[in-house]
Amino acid sequence: MRAATWRTPLARALALLALVLVTVGALAALGLHALEPALDPRYRMLSDYGDTPHRPVLTLAELTIGGAGVLSACALALQRPESRATRAGAYLLVLAGATILGLAVWPDGIVHLGLVHVGQVVMLGAVGAFAVSARERAGWRTFAILSWTLTVLTAMGIARMEWLTPWPALTQRVYWVVLIAWVVSGAAMAMRAAPRTRAA
C-alpha cells in the first residue's frame, strides 16, 4: 500500500497537466485555421501551416498535444502498475513524443518524413497496447473505444489511405480530434481511478 500512496497524487498531477497542455494545443490548432483562412482545411495538411509565418503556432500545437499524450499515458501507467499493456503503451508514447520533438526541430525535408513514419509506427503500437489494456478494465469503455479508433486511424495513416478519400486533409484533422479526445479521456481516467494492488 505504501507504494500506492505516491502514485495516486503524482498520476493526478500528470493528468491535470496533460489536460492543460491539450487545451492549449487544441486552441493553437484552431487558431491556425483562423490565422490562415486561405488554406482550405479539406485539402491542405496541417504541415502546410509550417510554410506560413505562423509556423510557431503549429509547433506549439504539436508539442503541447504530443506532450499531453505522453503525460496522460504516464498517469495511466502509474494508476495501473500491474498492467503490462499500459506500461508498454506508456513507454512507446514517450518514444512517440520524442519523434514529435524531432518534427519541431526538422519541420521539413527527408529527416522530417522519416520521423513522421517512425512516429506513426510507434504510435500504432502505443495506442494498440492501450486498447488492449482498456478492454481489460471495467468503466473504461469510452477510453477503449477511442483507443481502438485511434489504432485504426493510425494504421490508415501508415497506409496513406487518407488519399483515397475526397478530402484527405479533413481525414487528418479527424485523427487529431480523436487524439485530443483520447488524451482527455485518458487523463480523466487517471484522475479518478484508484491504483490496484495485489493482495498480500
BELMOZI-V462545 format. One record per residue. N is the residue number from 1. D_LAST is the distance of its C-alpha to the last C-alpha in Angstrom with 1 decimal. Layout:
BEGIN
n={N/N}
d_last={D_LAST/D_LAST}
END
This chain:
BEGIN
n={1/2/3/4/5/6/7/8/9/10/11/12/13/14/15/16/17/18/19/20/21/22/23/24/25/26/27/28/29/30/31/32/33/34/35/36/37/38/39/40/41/42/43/44/45/46/47/48/49/50/51/52/53/54/55/56/57/58/59/60/61/62/63/64/65/66/67/68/69/70/71/72/73/74/75/76/77/78/79/80/81/82/83/84/85/86/87/88/89/90/91/92/93/94/95/96/97/98/99/100/101/102/103/104/105/106/107/108/109/110/111/112/113/114/115/116/117/118/119/120/121/122/123/124/125/126/127/128/129/130/131/132/133/134/135/136/137/138/139/140/141/142/143/144/145/146/147/148/149/150/151/152/153/154/155/156/157/158/159/160/161/162/163/164/165/166/167/168/169/170/171/172/173/174/175/176/177/178/179/180/181/182/183/184/185/186/187/188/189/190/191/192/193/194/195/196/197/198/199/200}
d_last={9.8/12.7/13.5/13.9/16.4/19.1/18.6/19.7/23.0/23.9/23.5/25.6/28.1/28.5/28.9/31.5/33.4/33.3/35.0/37.6/38.4/38.7/41.0/43.2/43.3/44.2/46.9/48.2/48.4/50.2/52.5/53.6/55.1/57.0/58.2/59.4/60.7/63.0/60.1/59.6/55.8/56.5/57.8/56.9/53.5/51.5/52.3/56.0/55.4/54.9/58.7/59.5/59.8/56.4/54.3/52.3/51.1/50.0/48.1/46.5/45.3/43.9/42.1/40.6/39.5/38.2/36.3/34.9/33.6/31.8/30.3/29.2/27.5/25.7/24.6/23.1/21.4/19.7/18.6/17.3/15.9/14.3/17.8/20.0/23.0/22.7/22.4/25.4/27.3/26.9/28.0/31.0/31.9/32.1/34.5/36.4/36.7/38.4/40.9/41.7/42.5/44.7/46.5/47.4/48.8/50.7/51.9/54.1/55.2/53.8/50.7/49.9/50.2/48.0/45.3/45.5/45.0/42.1/40.5/40.9/39.3/36.3/36.1/36.2/33.2/31.3/32.0/31.5/27.9/27.3/29.0/26.6/23.6/25.1/25.8/22.1/21.3/23.0/25.1/26.2/29.4/31.9/30.1/29.8/33.6/34.5/32.6/34.3/37.6/37.3/36.5/39.7/41.8/40.6/41.6/44.9/45.5/45.0/47.5/49.8/50.1/50.9/54.4/54.9/54.7/57.7/55.9/53.7/53.1/52.0/49.4/48.0/47.8/45.8/43.3/43.0/42.7/39.8/38.2/38.6/37.2/34.2/33.5/33.8/31.6/28.8/29.1/29.0/25.8/24.2/25.5/24.1/20.9/17.5/15.2/12.3/8.8/6.3/3.8/0.0}
END
